[in-house]
Amino acid sequence: MSVTLSEKIARRTAHVAVIGLGYVGLPLAMGFAKAGFTTVGIEVQASRAESLNAGHSYIEDVSDAELQPLVEAGKLRATLDYDVLHECDAVFICVPTPYTVQHTPDLVYIIQATESIAPRLRAGQLIVLQSTTYPGTTTEVVQPILERQSGLQAGTDFYLAFSPERIDPGNQKWSAYNTPKVVGGLDRASTELAASLLRQMGAPVHEVQSPAAAELTKLLENTFRAVNIALVNEIAQLAERMGIDFWEVLEAAKTKPFGFMPFAPGPGVGGHCIPIDPYYLLWKAREYDFYTRFIELAAETNEAMPYHVVDLTCRGLSKQGKPLDEARVLVLGVAFKAGIGDARNSPAERVIELLLQRGATVSYHDPYVPRFSVGGNVFYPESLQLTSVDLSPEVLQQVDVAVIVTGHANVDYDLVVQHAPLVVDSCNALRGRSGAAQTVRLGAPL
């Protein structure tokens, strides 16, 4: 008598595959392995697979101490071979979803992963897409490929669902193991199976009626953040002109116990989600003759912030009689957020490109990012590989301005304000500090 997938999940004997072992896929794979499921990760990078199989993590949020026991116990391994899917009961797709230079969705990695699953798909398997994407991807892209190439029917022969990733790199409180999950299946059975499997990791699961509802949930979450960040970025610039310290206003507004959620202004937005997700929603909305002007304006506002940071830098240098094209600029922090080494889509890249375009000599310091690439795109064709410099009084004294883009807590800002002649602070990293340096702060009176 055959054992059903539902029974395998309940007994934790189901075999799970995770395609893509990056910031999303590796924590997910570890979550299943910790829950007792035999888990295999499929990677395209041999170096990552080798590292994982040796018990060494390449993701900041995953330690070797967490990873090694799972590998040694045979609960987690990595491979480059999609044929392992023949022995798997559930398959999660956790691949990147970038956008093109025209800000349209690029689903090439989802398509490649799905085309690799299809010839190995068998009846009774559960396929779950986790990659952030526009509503309709699961049913309009993934489902047709699986059905066409396998000859099987979704909802009849195999199960299909979408469950958005909710990874926040560097967050010590909320992880892949305890963050509530959302899941929507093609049919009721798909939803229930995906939800029951995800619940085994210990976090609560919220079920919705369809994959499209789950897909839109993720875009709503990140677009909400993008819009509110754009709002404070705009008001911070207004405060500068009005001679009001926006950071003081923000602290005051935070005292209200209801009806207000604090967001901080900054040099722009970064990471894999916030800069990209609104454009996925904008693109899909046009299919319905619906123009999301509010969201588009927010995206434009956030994309303009690196230009504003460079303008503030020019303003500060001009007060010292120094043109930007003769200036030596030290950028402090190139990760997309404080406390991590993830530099994907960091606003620092655009800030540096703008500085270089205008003739400045640029170096950077980031304790988490030893090497940083800029350029090689339509905006700035020349591709450059920069190396982080050590922070010292001598380095600070040799530059004309230090521009704080990402406010890592372990950077000695007291040293910065004592030895740099000018500091431009785009994220309020200097709050409560003073020194010999002249300072220009985003959101403070000009």
C-alpha positions in Angstrom: 0.0 0.0 0.0 1.5 3.3 -1.1 2.0 6.1 1.4 0.5 9.4 0.5 2.4 12.7 0.4 0.2 13.9 3.3 1.3 10.9 5.4 4.9 11.4 4.5 4.7 15.1 5.6 3.1 14.1 8.9 5.8 11.5 9.5 8.5 13.8 8.3 9.7 11.1 5.8 9.1 13.2 2.7 12.2 14.1 0.7 12.4 17.9 -0.1 14.4 19.6 -2.8 15.2 23.3 -2.9 16.4 24.8 -6.2 18.6 27.8 -5.5 20.7 28.0 -2.4 21.1 31.7 -1.9 19.8 34.0 0.8 16.3 32.5 0.4 16.9 28.9 -0.5 19.7 27.9 2.0 17.8 29.0 5.1 14.6 27.3 3.8 16.6 24.1 3.1 18.1 24.2 6.5 14.6 24.8 8.0 13.3 21.5 6.5 16.5 19.7 7.5 16.2 20.9 11.0 12.6 19.7 11.0 13.8 16.2 10.2 13.2 16.0 6.4 15.9 14.7 4.1 16.7 17.7 2.1 18.7 18.3 -1.1 19.6 21.7 -2.6 20.2 22.1 -6.3 22.8 24.8 -7.2 24.2 26.1 -10.5 27.4 27.2 -8.8 29.8 24.3 -8.0 31.7 26.3 -5.4 28.5 26.8 -3.4 27.6 23.1 -3.5 31.1 22.1 -2.5 31.1 24.6 0.4 27.7 23.4 1.7 28.7 19.7 1.5 31.8 20.5 3.5 29.7 22.2 6.1 30.8 25.7 5.4 28.2 28.5 4.9 28.5 31.3 2.4 25.4 33.1 3.8 25.8 35.5 6.7 22.5 34.5 8.3 23.6 30.8 8.3 26.5 29.8 10.6 28.8 26.8 10.1 27.7 25.6 13.6 24.1 25.4 12.4 25.0 23.8 9.0 27.6 21.2 9.9 25.4 18.9 12.1 22.7 18.7 9.4 25.3 17.8 6.7 27.0 15.3 8.9 23.7 13.7 9.8 22.8 13.3 6.1 19.8 15.6 6.4 21.2 18.2 4.0 23.3 18.1 0.9 23.8 20.0 -2.3 24.2 18.9 -5.9 24.3 20.3 -9.4 22.3 17.4 -10.7 18.6 17.8 -11.3 18.1 14.1 -11.5 17.8 14.0 -7.7 14.3 15.3 -8.2 13.2 11.8 -9.2 13.5 10.8 -5.5 11.9 14.0 -4.1 8.3 14.5 -2.9 8.3 18.3 -2.8 10.3 20.8 -4.8 10.7 24.5 -3.9 11.9 27.0 -6.5 14.0 29.8 -4.8 15.8 31.4 -7.7 16.4 35.2 -8.3 13.9 37.3 -10.2 15.7 40.4 -11.4 14.4 43.0 -13.8 15.7 44.2 -17.2 17.3 47.6 -17.8 13.8 48.7 -18.9 12.4 47.7 -15.5 10.4 44.8 -16.8 10.3 41.3 -15.1 13.1 38.9 -16.0 11.9 35.4 -15.3 14.7 33.6 -17.0 15.8 31.8 -13.8 12.3 30.7 -13.0 11.8 29.4 -16.5 15.1 27.5 -16.5 14.4 25.9 -13.1 10.9 24.9 -14.2 12.1 23.5 -17.5 14.6 21.4 -15.5 11.9 20.1 -13.2 9.4 19.2 -16.0 11.1 16.1 -17.5 11.6 14.7 -14.0 8.2 15.5 -12.7 6.1 12.6 -11.5 2.6 12.1 -10.2 2.0 13.1 -6.6 4.8 15.6 -6.3 4.3 19.1 -4.8 5.9 22.0 -6.6 6.1 25.3 -4.7 7.4 28.6 -6.2 8.9 30.9 -3.7 10.7 33.5 -5.9 9.2 36.9 -5.7 7.2 37.7 -8.9 4.1 39.2 -10.3 0.6 37.7 -9.8 0.0 35.0 -12.4 3.5 33.7 -12.7 2.7 30.3 -11.1 -0.3 29.6 -13.3 0.7 31.5 -16.5 4.4 30.5 -16.6 5.3 27.6 -14.3 2.1 25.5 -14.8 2.1 25.5 -18.6 5.8 24.5 -18.8 5.3 21.6 -16.3 2.2 20.3 -18.0 3.5 20.6 -21.5 6.8 18.9 -21.0 5.6 16.2 -18.5 2.2 15.3 -19.9 0.8 15.6 -16.3 -2.0 17.8 -15.2 -1.6 20.3 -12.3 -4.3 19.8 -9.6 -4.9 16.3 -10.9 -1.6 14.5 -11.2 0.6 16.8 -9.2 0.3 19.7 -6.8 1.3 23.3 -7.4 1.4 26.3 -5.0 3.1 29.7 -4.4 4.5 30.7 -1.0 6.4 34.0 -0.9 9.8 34.2 0.8 10.0 36.7 3.7 13.7 36.7 4.3 15.2 39.9 5.9 19.0 39.6 5.8 20.6 40.4 9.1 17.4 40.3 11.1 18.2 38.5 14.4 14.6 38.2 15.6 12.7 37.0 12.5 14.2 34.2 10.3 13.0 31.6 7.9 12.2 29.4 10.9 9.8 31.6 12.8 8.4 34.2 10.3 4.7 33.5 9.5 4.3 32.1 6.0 1.6 32.6 3.3 0.7 30.0 0.8 -1.8 29.7 -2.0 -2.3 26.6 -4.1 -3.8 25.9 -7.5 -6.5 23.9 -5.7 -7.5 23.1 -2.1 -5.3 20.0 -2.0 -2.2 21.9 -3.2 -2.8 24.6 -0.6 -3.2 22.1 2.3 -0.2 20.0 1.4 2.1 23.0 1.0 0.8 24.6 4.2 1.2 21.3 6.1 4.8 20.9 4.9 5.7 24.5 5.8 4.1 24.2 9.2 6.6 21.4 10.1 9.3 24.1 10.4 7.4 25.6 13.3 6.1 28.9 12.0 2.4 29.7 11.5 1.0 29.5 8.0 -1.7 31.7 6.5 -3.6 30.1 3.6 -5.0 32.2 0.7 -7.3 31.1 -2.1 -4.9 31.1 -5.0 -1.3 31.4 -6.1 -2.0 34.9 -7.4 -3.2 36.1 -4.0 0.0 34.8 -2.4 2.1 36.5 -5.2 0.3 39.8 -4.7 0.7 39.5 -0.9 4.5 39.6 -1.3 4.4 42.6 -3.7 2.0 44.5 -1.3 4.4 44.0 1.6 7.4 45.3 -0.2 5.6 48.0 -2.1 4.2 49.3 1.2 7.7 49.7 2.4 8.9 51.3 -0.8 6.1 53.9 -0.8 6.6 54.8 2.9 10.4 55.1 2.4 9.7 57.4 -0.6 7.3 59.5 1.6 9.9 60.2 4.3 12.6 60.8 1.6 10.4 63.5 0.1 9.6 65.1 3.4 13.2 65.0 4.5 14.2 67.0 1.5 11.4 69.5 2.2 12.6 69.7 5.8 16.1 70.6 4.5 14.7 73.6 2.6 12.4 74.6 5.5 15.3 74.7 7.9 13.8 71.9 10.1 15.7 68.8 11.3 13.6 65.9 9.9 15.3 63.4 12.3 13.9 65.4 15.3 10.5 65.4 13.6 10.7 61.6 13.1 11.6 61.0 16.7 8.7 63.1 17.8 6.2 61.3 15.5 7.4 57.9 16.8 6.0 58.8 20.2 2.5 58.4 18.9 1.3 54.9 20.0 -1.1 54.4 17.1 -1.6 55.4 13.5 2.1 55.9 12.7 4.8 53.6 11.6 8.4 55.0 11.4 10.4 54.8 8.3 13.8 56.4 7.9 15.0 58.5 4.9 18.2 57.6 3.2 20.4 57.4 0.1 17.9 55.2 -1.7 16.6 51.6 -1.4 18.6 48.4 -2.0 18.5 44.6 -1.7 16.7 42.2 -4.0 13.1 43.2 -3.1 12.4 46.8 -2.4 13.9 48.3 -5.6 12.5 45.6 -7.8 9.1 44.5 -6.6 7.2 47.7 -7.3 8.2 47.4 -10.9 6.9 43.9 -11.1 3.6 45.2 -9.9 3.7 48.2 -12.3 4.3 45.9 -15.2 1.5 43.5 -14.4 -1.0 46.3 -13.7 -0.7 47.6 -17.3 -2.2 44.3 -18.5 -5.4 45.5 -16.9 -5.2 49.1 -18.2 -4.5 50.2 -14.7 -1.7 52.7 -14.1 -0.3 52.7 -10.5 0.9 56.3 -10.5 1.3 56.3 -6.8 3.7 53.4 -6.8 5.6 54.7 -9.8 6.1 58.0 -8.2 7.5 56.3 -5.1 9.9 54.3 -7.2 11.1 57.5 -8.9 11.5 59.3 -5.6 13.7 56.5 -4.2 15.7 56.2 -7.3 16.5 59.9 -7.2 18.0 59.8 -3.7 21.5 58.9 -4.8 21.5 62.1 -6.9 20.4 64.1 -3.9 23.2 62.6 -1.8 25.7 63.6 -4.5 24.1 67.1 -4.6 24.6 67.4 -0.8 28.2 66.4 -1.3 28.7 69.1 -3.9 27.1 71.6 -1.6 29.4 70.7 1.3 32.5 70.8 -0.9 31.6 74.2 -2.5 31.5 75.7 1.0 35.1 74.7 1.3 36.0 76.0 -2.1 36.5 72.5 -3.6 34.9 71.4 -6.8 33.7 67.8 -7.0 35.9 67.0 -10.0 39.0 67.7 -7.9 37.7 66.0 -4.8 38.8 62.8 -3.1 35.7 61.1 -1.8 35.6 58.2 0.8 32.3 56.4 0.8 31.5 54.7 4.1 29.3 51.7 3.8 28.3 50.0 0.5 26.0 47.2 1.7 22.4 47.8 1.0 21.5 47.9 4.7 23.4 48.2 8.0 25.0 45.3 9.7 25.3 42.9 6.7 27.6 42.2 3.8 24.8 42.0 1.1 25.5 44.7 -1.5 22.8 43.7 -4.0 21.3 46.8 -5.7 22.9 49.0 -3.0 22.3 52.7 -3.5 26.0 53.0 -2.9 26.7 51.8 -6.4 24.7 54.6 -8.0 26.3 57.2 -5.6 29.8 56.0 -6.5 28.9 56.0 -10.3 27.6 59.6 -10.0 30.7 60.7 -8.2 33.0 59.1 -10.8 30.9 60.6 -13.6 31.5 64.0 -12.2 35.2 63.6 -12.0 35.8 62.7 -8.3 38.3 60.2 -7.1 36.5 57.6 -5.0 37.4 55.0 -2.5 35.3 53.2 0.1 35.3 51.5 3.4 32.9 48.7 4.5 33.8 46.2 7.2 31.4 43.7 5.7 32.1 44.1 2.0 35.8 43.6 1.1 35.3 44.1 -2.7 32.6 46.1 -4.5 31.8 46.3 -8.2 30.4 49.4 -9.9 29.5 50.2 -13.5 29.4 47.8 -16.4 25.8 49.0 -17.1 24.0 51.3 -19.4 24.2 54.1 -16.8 28.0 53.8 -16.3 29.6 51.6 -19.0 33.0 51.3 -17.4 33.2 48.3 -15.0 35.3 48.8 -11.9 36.3 46.5 -9.0 37.0 48.4 -5.8 38.6 47.2 -2.6 37.7 48.4 0.8 40.3 50.6 2.5 41.2 50.5 6.2 39.7 53.3 8.2 42.4 55.4 9.9 43.2 59.0 10.8 45.7 59.1 7.9 43.1 57.9 5.4 40.5 60.3 6.6 42.9 63.2 6.5 43.8 62.5 2.9 40.2 62.8 1.6 38.2 65.9 1.0 34.9 64.4 2.1 33.6 61.2 3.7 30.1 60.2 2.5 28.2 57.9 4.8 25.8 55.8 2.7 25.3 52.8 4.9 25.5 53.4 8.7 27.2 50.2 10.0 27.2 50.3 13.8 30.8 49.0 14.0 32.3 51.9 12.1 34.1 54.4 14.3 32.2 57.6 13.5 33.9 59.5 16.3 37.2 58.9 14.4 35.5 60.0 11.2 34.2 63.4 12.6 37.6 64.0 14.3 39.8 63.5 11.2 37.7 64.0 8.0 37.5 67.6 6.9 33.9 67.2 5.7 31.3 64.5 6.4 28.0 64.0 4.4 25.6 61.8 6.4 22.8 60.3 4.4 21.4 58.0 7.1 21.8 59.8 10.5 24.8 57.7 11.5 26.3 60.8 13.3 23.4 61.3 15.6 24.8 62.6 19.0 28.3 62.9 17.6 30.4 66.0 17.0 34.0 66.7 16.0 36.2 68.9 14.0 34.6 67.9 10.7 32.1 70.1 8.9 28.9 68.0 8.5 26.1 67.9 6.0 23.1 65.7 6.9 20.3 64.5 4.7 17.1 65.7 6.3 18.8 68.5 8.3 18.7 72.2 7.6 20.9 73.1 4.6 
